[in-house]
């Protein structure tokens, strides 16, 4: 069909039901709907801005409340110490759609970052970056996110919106995540695309009921197991050696306890204030009292064992007998 070469108007508004242009359209402004892939559009500037993250600091405290006002519980919460190392608090509770409450087992200082799921990124119209899915009374949940990448962040919450650590999180494919629980659980899984990387080993996410590898500190001789006010109760070991910085406490095949300075050499000295042999009323104790060695029963009553006898053999020399008598006098007072 024939086409006009140019269309120029200088009067009132011109109106067209449709317009097909072979080359280009130039305009200072445009309103209405545009159809097509937009591959030929140039000179377009637009800013799409939405607050997607909220951060807040905390100092020497065991709790922190962050008000993010996102109007949703579909959020991700990350906590960092003052050196910007990621830490795992004692609990993270999505109290309501605008508030997160965080508690710590001891006083902490650092920063909390709360990110909104499914947000628009400033300057561009982004794809959906967060997917959430619920699970009910199950030991396994598969979430399909279709992000086409394993660079994802996974957070799990129980039915009361408390942050929980599942038994395992597996990035099964570039489009799915499999979450397993040690017992049947109910709650929500949130999967976020992209995000920051955390250096080092995340040792906090451990199922202490099913440890399958050695538990090692990040740095030697820095961290404690328990504290003066937070003590473990009993220690059960199946091995036969406790290594105290090179001093070994060992148990041999007969059940005897040995103190060694190596795998083969017994220590020449064990320092104790009191040594008890036996149990009950027949037990005897050795202890030092005002520079003297005392031999008592369990009630600290002085005892002298009159059944002491010399070992088989011949003792010669008055000096040896005298020395033994002196030694017995020292022991028995």
QUIHUMO-V687231 format. One record per pair of residues at least 12 apart in sequence whose C-alpha atoms are under 7 Angstrom apart, sorted by the first residue. I is the first residue (numbers start at 1). J is the second residue. If there is no record, write none. Layout:
BEGIN
i:I j:J
i:I j:J
END
This chain:
BEGIN
i:46 j:123
i:47 j:122
i:47 j:123
i:48 j:122
i:48 j:123
i:48 j:124
i:49 j:120
i:49 j:121
i:49 j:122
i:49 j:123
i:50 j:120
i:50 j:121
i:50 j:122
i:52 j:115
i:52 j:116
i:52 j:119
i:53 j:113
i:53 j:114
i:53 j:115
i:53 j:116
i:54 j:68
i:54 j:113
i:54 j:114
i:54 j:115
i:55 j:111
i:55 j:112
i:55 j:113
i:55 j:114
i:56 j:111
i:56 j:112
i:56 j:113
i:57 j:110
i:57 j:111
i:57 j:112
i:58 j:109
i:58 j:110
i:58 j:111
i:59 j:108
i:59 j:109
i:59 j:110
i:60 j:107
i:60 j:108
i:60 j:109
i:61 j:107
i:61 j:108
i:61 j:109
i:62 j:103
i:62 j:104
i:62 j:105
i:62 j:106
i:62 j:107
i:62 j:108
i:63 j:102
i:63 j:103
i:63 j:104
i:64 j:101
i:64 j:102
i:64 j:103
i:65 j:99
i:65 j:100
i:65 j:101
i:65 j:102
i:66 j:99
i:66 j:100
i:66 j:101
i:67 j:98
i:67 j:99
i:67 j:100
i:68 j:98
i:68 j:99
i:69 j:98
i:70 j:97
i:70 j:98
i:70 j:116
i:71 j:97
i:71 j:98
i:72 j:97
i:72 j:98
i:73 j:94
i:73 j:96
i:73 j:97
i:74 j:116
i:74 j:117
i:75 j:114
i:75 j:115
i:75 j:116
i:75 j:117
i:76 j:114
i:76 j:115
i:76 j:116
i:76 j:155
i:77 j:113
i:77 j:114
i:77 j:115
i:78 j:112
i:78 j:113
i:78 j:114
i:79 j:111
i:79 j:112
i:79 j:113
i:80 j:110
i:80 j:111
i:80 j:112
i:81 j:109
i:81 j:110
i:81 j:111
i:82 j:109
i:82 j:110
i:88 j:204
i:89 j:102
i:89 j:103
i:89 j:104
i:90 j:103
i:90 j:104
i:90 j:105
i:91 j:103
i:91 j:104
i:91 j:162
i:91 j:163
i:92 j:162
i:92 j:163
i:93 j:161
i:93 j:162
i:93 j:163
i:94 j:161
i:94 j:162
i:117 j:129
i:117 j:130
i:118 j:130
i:129 j:192
i:129 j:193
i:130 j:190
i:130 j:191
i:130 j:192
i:130 j:193
i:131 j:145
i:131 j:190
i:131 j:191
i:131 j:192
i:132 j:188
i:132 j:189
i:132 j:190
i:132 j:191
i:133 j:188
i:133 j:189
i:133 j:190
i:134 j:187
i:134 j:188
i:134 j:189
i:135 j:186
i:135 j:187
i:135 j:188
i:136 j:185
i:136 j:186
i:136 j:187
i:137 j:184
i:137 j:185
i:137 j:186
i:138 j:184
i:138 j:185
i:138 j:186
i:139 j:180
i:139 j:181
i:139 j:182
i:139 j:183
i:139 j:184
i:139 j:185
i:140 j:179
i:140 j:180
i:140 j:181
i:141 j:178
i:141 j:179
i:141 j:180
i:142 j:176
i:142 j:177
i:142 j:178
i:142 j:179
i:143 j:176
i:143 j:177
i:143 j:178
i:144 j:175
i:144 j:176
i:144 j:177
i:145 j:175
i:145 j:176
i:146 j:175
i:146 j:176
i:147 j:174
i:147 j:175
i:147 j:193
i:148 j:174
i:148 j:175
i:149 j:174
i:149 j:175
i:150 j:171
i:150 j:174
i:151 j:193
i:151 j:194
i:152 j:191
i:152 j:192
i:152 j:193
i:152 j:194
i:153 j:191
i:153 j:192
i:153 j:193
i:154 j:190
i:154 j:191
i:154 j:192
i:155 j:189
i:155 j:190
i:155 j:191
i:156 j:188
i:156 j:189
i:156 j:190
i:157 j:187
i:157 j:188
i:157 j:189
i:158 j:186
i:158 j:187
i:158 j:188
i:159 j:186
i:159 j:187
i:165 j:205
i:166 j:179
i:166 j:180
i:166 j:181
i:167 j:180
i:167 j:181
i:167 j:182
i:167 j:207
i:168 j:180
i:168 j:181
i:246 j:261
i:246 j:262
i:247 j:260
i:247 j:261
i:247 j:262
i:248 j:260
i:248 j:261
i:248 j:262
i:273 j:287
i:273 j:288
i:274 j:286
i:274 j:287
i:275 j:287
i:281 j:298
i:283 j:297
i:283 j:298
i:284 j:296
i:284 j:297
i:284 j:298
i:285 j:297
i:285 j:298
i:293 j:330
i:293 j:331
i:294 j:331
i:294 j:332
i:294 j:333
i:295 j:331
i:295 j:332
i:304 j:332
END
